[in-house]
């Protein structure tokens, strides 16, 4: 794949200008070549429901017990240096645990069995297989992801449209996925007249009749770790992609890779997607600032919607108030306006994700922004 990389060791490349050098990978390694005038996108979205996705999800399920402690207690920042350290750590601990686990299983079940595969007992085979999928595979994932993060965090994203300050215009609308987006007056035509229209994750506009309510225009696509823009069903050609919480913690950045690259076995697609310099993310200092403003504690973090509102309220060149639509703060029996069209896997992810947020605190903060004249619901805008 081809990508623009920056020389040097800076850990915040999303807005750091510098020399762009094209790096071309081949089977024998990497070589630097002359800078060209136009970056070529090397990834293409793929359909959901591929059989390999289900195989990958089954295999990755057994890795969760080993990964959960890092998810709950890992606090390392998302930097190149920390990714390098975690690469060494996961390789060392993975090999040590693997040797210990397989040896213990052999001592318990294998020594008394006759030599050869035919003589291995069922318990021995099951034990070795369990160590392989719950430990070996887990740490192979973590080593590979840490190795990829070193490269991903080294990409210079200065020329990303939003990082470079190239807005399509000053009028901004943030469209949430709440059920109220398809209630009341049909505002689709009004939505499509905004300069910037921001949407989230697995939003839907293609289902028959929905365009009248939520419009069709999308200029910015915020995504969580599922990497919805890499799915054909949710990909919007030409939209600027923002990864909401990639910079929150190193383990969070790793989750952006493992969910699509590991669980869905889309390793090459995920690598190329995250190496694309047109993909950007919210800076860590902005995430931390918003956490303090919301009063979030522990592992709680802002929703993509709240991060988007905060980003554009504070973005130079944006005309205030920023308009919002479809924000219900998870109050009601359904989470999304398209719940009837969501696959079961996505609905499960929704309910897991909601528990990581504090929607009541976000509601209070949005009401404060409305009172200050910085935000306004689309339905309350003058006709």
N, C-alpha and C positions, 0 to 999 in steps of 0.2 A: 504494500500500500504506500501511497505518497502522502506526506504531511509536511506542514511548515513547522520547523523547530527553531528554538532560540538558543544561541550559545549562552553558557553561563549557568549559575546555580541558584538563581532567584527562585523563591518559593511562591510568589504571587504573580503569575504570568497573564492573568485574565485581562489586565489593563497595563502591563508593563511593556513599553515600546522597546524595540531592539532589532537586531539583524535577523532577517528571515533566511533560513537556509533550508533547502529542500533535502529531505532524507529519503532515500529509496531503499526499501528492504528487498532482499533476495534470499534464497535458500542458504547462501554461504555467508550471510551477515548483512551489514548495512554499509552503504557508501554515500558520501556527500557528492552532490552534483550541483551544477550552476542553478542560481535562482531563476525561476521562470516568471512570466507576467501574470499567470492565472492559475490559481489552485484548482485542482480537479477533484471533485468529490468521489470517494472510492467506496462508499457504502450505499446500499439500496435496501429499503424496507422489505420484510418478508411477511407472509400471512401468518396469523395466529392459528393454533391448532395442529401444527406439524407434529407428526408422530414422535419425532426426536425430542420435542418439548416435553411430552409426557414421560419419556424415558429419563430425561434429565431431571425432571421434578421428582420422580420416584427415587433416583439415586441421591439427589441432594437432600431429600427428607432426612436421611440418616445422619447427615452432617450437622444438623441443628444443635444437638446437645453439646457438641464441642465448640460451636460458634457462639452460642448464647452468652457465655461469660464475657466475651469480647464486646458483644452488643450492649450489655448492661454496664460494664465497668471500664470499657476502653474509652479513654479521653484524649488520646494523642491527636494533635492537629494534623490536618491534611497538608503535608509538605513532602517534598522530594526526599529530604533527609529522613523523615520518619518512615516513608515507604521503603527506603533502602534498609533501614534498621529492621523493619518488620519482615522483609524478605529473608534476611539472615536468621532472624528469630524463628520464623515459621519453618524454615528448612531444618534448622538444628533440632527444634522440639519435635517436628514431624518425624524425622528419622529416628530420634531416640525413642519416642512413643511407639513407633511402628515396630522397631526391633524388640522392645519390651513386650508389646501386645502379642505379636506373633509367636514369640518364644514361650510366653506363658500358656498360650493355647496349645502349642506343641507339647509342652511338658505335661499338660493336663490330659490331652486327648490323643496325641499322636505317637508318643513313644512306644506304647504297647501295641500299636497297629502294625500289621505286616508292611513291608516296604512296597512302594508303588502306589499309584493313584487308586487302583482297585481295592487296596487294602485299607484305605483311609475311611474312618468311621464317619457317619453322617454328622455327629456332634462336632467332630474335628473340622470338617469342611464348613459347617455352619459358623463355627467360631472364627475361623480364619477369614471367612467372607464378611462377618460382622466387623472385624477389625479393619478390613480393607475399605469398607464403605463408610464406617463411622469415624475412622481416624486417618487412614492413608489418603483417601479421596479428599477429606476435609482440608488437610494440611497441604495437599497438592494444589487445591483450589486457592488457598490463602497465599502460598508461595507464588503461584502464577499471577494472581491478582496484584500482589505487592510489586512484582516485577513489571507488570503493565502500568501500574500507577506511577512508577518512576518516569516512564515515557509520557504518559498522559499529562502529568503535571508539568512537564517540560515544554509542552506546546505553547507557543506564543499566540494568544488569542486577542491581541490588540486590535486587529482589523475586523473582529466581529462587529456587526452593525451597531449594536447597542453599546458595546464598549467604546466604539469610536464616536458615539454621540450622533449617529446618523438616523434620527427619527424620521418617520414618514410624514410627520406633522405634529402639531401640538395637542390635538384633541385625542384623548386616550379613554378607552372603555375596557374594563376588566370584567369578563363574563364568567361567573362562577357556575358550578354544575348543580346547584340546588334546584329542587322541584319548582320553586317560584319562577324560574326562567321560562317555564311553559304555562304560566298562569296569568290571568288578567288580560291586558291588552297585548296583541301581537306586535312585537317591536323589532322583528327581523330586519325590515328595511331601514329603520333608524339605526340599528346596530352597524349595518354595513357601511354607513356614511362616516363613521369615525376614521381618523387617520391610523390609529393603532388599535387593534382588537386583540386582546390577550385571552387565551383559553388554557385549559388544564387537562393534563393526563389523558384519559380515555373519553374526552368530550365527544359528542356526536351532533353532526349537522346534516348527515347524509340520509338519515332515516326519513321516509316519506312524511311530509307535513311539518317537520321540525324547523326547517329553514324559516318558516313564517314567524316562528317564535324567537329563535336564537340567531337568525341570520346565517350567513355562510362565510363571511370574511374572517380570516385568521392571519395576523401578522407576527404574533409571538406565541409560541407553544411552550408552556412550563411543564416539566415532567418530573415525576419522582423516580425511584430506583427501578421501576418496571420498564423504563425507557419506551414509553408508548410511541414516540415518533418513529421507532424502528419497526413498527407493525404497519403493514399495508392499510389496515382498517382505520388507523388514526394519523397516518402521515399526511402532512400538508406541505406540498411542494412550495418552496420559497419562504416558508415561515422561519423566523429566527427561533432557535431552540435554546431554552434556559433550563439548566438542571438546578432545581430548587435548593436542595440541602447537601449538595455534593461536598461543599467545603466545611460542613458542620463539624465532622470528626473524621479521622482516617477510616474508622470502621464503617462510617456512613458512605464514604467514597467507595469503599470496597463493595458495599451492598449494591451500588449502582452498576457494578460490573458482574457480581455473582448471580443476580436475579435473571439477567438476560444471557450473559455469557456462560454461566455454569448451569443454572437450573433449566434453562431452555436449550442448552448446548449450542448456542449461537456465538461461539468464541470469536470467530473471525469478524462477524458483523459488529459485535460489541466493541472489539478493539478498534476497528476502523471508524466506528461512530464516535467513540470517545476521543480519538486522535484527530478528529476533524476540527480545524481551528475556527470554523463557523459556529461550533457549539460552545456555549459559555455557561457560567453559573453565577449565583449570588455570592459575593464576598463574605468571608467568615465574619469580619467585623460588623457587617450589616446584619447578619443573622443574630449575632450576640447582642447587638444594640436593640434589635426588635424583641428578643427574649426578655431583656430588662424592662422595656416599655410595657410589655404584656404582663410581666410578673410571673413568667414561667419558671418552674422549679424542676430539678432532677432531669429526667430523660425527655421531658416534654419539649416539643419544638413547634414553631409556627407552621401553619398550613401553607401550601404553595400559593393559595389565594391571598393570604395575608402578606406573604413575602412580596407578591407582585404589586399589591396595593402600595405597600411601603416603598418599594423600589421606584415606582413611577411618581408617587407623591414627592419624592426627593430628587427626581431626575431633572437636571437642567434642560430647559426647552419645553417642558410639559406645561400645558395650560391647566390651572386649577379652577374648579375642582375636577379631580379624576372621577369619572363616572363608573359605577359598578352596577351589576345586574346578576341575579341568580345567586345571591349570597344569603343563605338561610341559617348558617352556623350550626348545621346538623340538627336542627330542631324540627322534628316531625318523624313520621314512620319510615320515610324513604330518604336516602342520602343524595341520590342523583335524579335529575329529571328524566333520565333515560334508563331507569332501573329495570324496566320491562325488557330491555334489549341487551342487558349486561350478562355476559357468561358467568356461571357460578364461581369460577376461579377469581374473577375480578370482584364479585360481590363479597367474597370471603376476605380478599385483600382490603376492601373498603372498610369493613368492620374492624379489622385488626388495626388499620391505620388511624381510625378515628380515636382510638384509645391513647394514641401518642400525642394528641393535641388537646388544647383547652379552648373549645369553641366559645364558651361563655365569656372568657377573658377577651377573646378576639372581638366578640360582639360589642363589649364595653368600649374597646379601643376604637373600633370603627365609628361608633356613635360619637366619640370624642372628636374624631377627624371630621365628621359631618358637622358638628357644632362649630368647628374652627373654619369651616368653609373649604376644606381641602378635598373632601370626598362628597359625592352625591349619588343617590340611587337614580338610575336612568328614568324610572317611572315618575320621579319628582322633578325632572328637567322640564323647562318651558316647552310647550308644544311647538 
